[in-house]
């Protein structure tokens, strides 16, 4: 699936819920399905600056696509990471770097996050795009 197709799928899923408490519950469920990060990957160099909670994001190339793993110690943040991984994982670095993340606004996430969580979300996206840029530069 393309990045836009995945975003459209996420939007459709969130549109099934009318109230934000249900959307938060769904977001938390998404985070619970995220595989745990290996302890050896919970290193300082993978920590995201700008996040209120502890968030680790690690990326590497797997053939022509990016393989991204991540985890957080906060349930909402973990759900946000799960959504970002759905969109970006197993995509080509150029596609990740060029992606317009419209799903965040369309599902109402931006307006329902605290300022510190919004900053953390931006920091996570920035780090994933920086990984993509590094992979582009290496190729």
C-alpha positions in Angstrom: 0.0 0.0 0.0 1.1 3.6 -0.6 1.5 6.1 2.2 -1.6 7.9 1.1 -3.7 4.7 0.9 -2.6 3.9 4.5 -3.5 7.4 5.7 -6.9 7.1 4.1 -7.4 3.8 5.8 -6.5 5.3 9.2 -8.9 8.2 8.5 -11.7 5.8 7.7 -11.0 3.8 10.9 -11.1 6.9 13.1 -14.3 8.2 11.4 -16.1 5.1 12.8 -15.9 6.8 16.2 -18.0 9.9 17.0 -16.6 10.8 20.4 -13.0 11.5 21.3 -12.9 9.1 24.3 -13.6 6.3 21.8 -10.9 7.6 19.5 -8.4 7.7 22.4 -9.3 4.1 23.4 -8.7 3.1 19.7 -5.4 4.9 19.7 -4.3 3.1 22.9 -5.3 -0.2 21.4 -3.1 0.5 18.4 -0.2 1.1 20.7 -0.8 -2.2 22.6 -0.4 -4.0 19.2 3.0 -2.4 18.7 5.8 -5.0 19.2 8.1 -4.3 22.1 11.5 -2.8 21.3 14.4 -5.0 22.2 16.2 -3.8 25.3 19.5 -3.4 23.4 17.6 -0.9 21.1 16.6 1.3 24.0 19.7 3.4 23.7 20.1 7.2 24.2 20.9 7.6 20.5 17.4 6.4 19.6 15.6 8.6 22.1 13.5 11.4 20.5 14.3 14.9 21.8 11.2 17.0 22.4 9.0 14.3 23.7 7.5 14.5 27.2 7.6 10.7 27.5 10.5 8.5 26.6 10.3 7.5 22.9 12.8 5.4 21.0 12.8 5.2 17.2 15.3 3.1 15.2 15.3 2.7 11.5 17.4 0.7 9.1 17.1 -0.3 5.5 15.6 -3.6 4.5 16.3 -4.0 0.8 14.8 -0.9 -0.8 12.5 0.0 2.1 12.8 1.3 5.6 12.3 -0.9 8.6 11.3 1.2 11.6 10.9 0.0 15.1 9.8 2.2 18.0 8.4 2.2 21.5 7.3 4.6 24.2 6.6 4.4 28.0 3.3 6.3 27.6 0.2 4.7 26.2 -1.1 7.6 24.1 2.4 8.2 22.7 2.7 4.5 21.9 -0.5 4.7 20.0 0.7 7.7 18.0 3.9 5.8 17.2 1.9 2.8 16.0 0.0 5.0 13.6 3.3 6.6 12.3 4.8 3.1 11.8 1.7 2.0 9.9 2.2 4.9 7.5 6.0 4.9 7.2 7.2 1.4 7.8 8.3 -0.7 4.8 8.2 2.4 2.5 11.0 3.7 0.3 13.0 6.5 1.9 12.1 9.0 -0.8 8.4 8.3 -0.3 8.8 8.8 3.5 10.7 12.0 3.1 8.2 13.4 0.5 5.1 12.3 2.4 2.4 14.9 3.4 1.0 13.6 6.6 -2.6 14.8 6.2 -4.1 12.0 8.4 -3.0 13.7 11.6 -5.3 16.7 11.0 -8.1 14.7 9.3 -8.6 12.5 12.3 -8.5 15.5 14.7 -5.3 14.3 16.5 -3.6 17.7 16.4 -6.4 19.5 18.1 -6.9 16.9 20.7 -3.2 16.6 21.9 -1.6 18.7 24.6 1.0 21.1 23.4 3.8 18.9 24.7 2.4 15.8 23.0 2.0 17.8 19.7 5.6 18.8 20.0 6.5 15.1 20.6 4.5 14.1 17.5 6.4 16.6 15.4 9.7 15.4 16.8 8.9 11.8 16.0 7.9 12.7 12.4 11.0 14.8 12.0 13.3 12.0 13.2 11.7 9.5 10.9 12.1 11.9 8.0 15.7 12.5 9.0 16.4 8.7 8.9 14.8 8.7 5.4 17.0 11.6 4.3 20.1 9.8 5.6 19.2 6.7 3.7 18.6 8.7 0.5 22.0 10.4 0.9 23.7 6.9 1.3 22.1 5.5 -1.9 
